[in-house]
Amino acid sequence: MSEIDVRGLSCPIPVVKTKKAMDTNPKDVLTVWLDSDTSRENVTRLAKGRAYTVKEDKVSGEYRLTLTPKA
């Protein structure tokens, strides 16, 4: 499992960092911490486009996305 913290970064940086983690560890479950609705939407779109399932939790005004590659 890998964890990416992109809080405080504006798009497209959260998407770029998430994509890099996906490319580096294609079979890993990724946890992505975000603090913006736009970043959440864009990372979710990227994950679904790459056949990942997305579980979203809102924690103290921030988002935790758990991205799991489909087998």
Secondary structure as the mmCIF struct_conf table of DSSP 4:
data_model
#
loop_
_struct_conf.conf_type_id
_struct_conf.id
_struct_conf.beg_label_comp_id
_struct_conf.beg_label_asym_id
_struct_conf.beg_label_seq_id
_struct_conf.end_label_comp_id
_struct_conf.end_label_asym_id
_struct_conf.end_label_seq_id
STRN STRN1 SER A 2 ASP A 5
TURN_TY1_P TURN_TY1_P1 ARG A 7 GLY A 8
HELX_LH_PP_P HELX_LH_PP_P1 LEU A 9 SER A 10
TURN_TY1_P TURN_TY1_P2 CYS A 11 PRO A 12
HELX_RH_AL_P HELX_RH_AL_P1 ILE A 13 THR A 24
BEND BEND1 ASN A 25 ASN A 25
TURN_TY1_P TURN_TY1_P3 PRO A 26 LYS A 27
BEND BEND2 ASP A 28 ASP A 28
STRN STRN2 LEU A 30 LEU A 34
HELX_RH_AL_P HELX_RH_AL_P2 ASP A 37 GLY A 49
TURN_TY1_P TURN_TY1_P4 ARG A 50 ALA A 51
STRN STRN3 TYR A 52 VAL A 59
TURN_TY1_P TURN_TY1_P5 SER A 60 GLY A 61
STRN STRN4 GLU A 62 PRO A 69
#
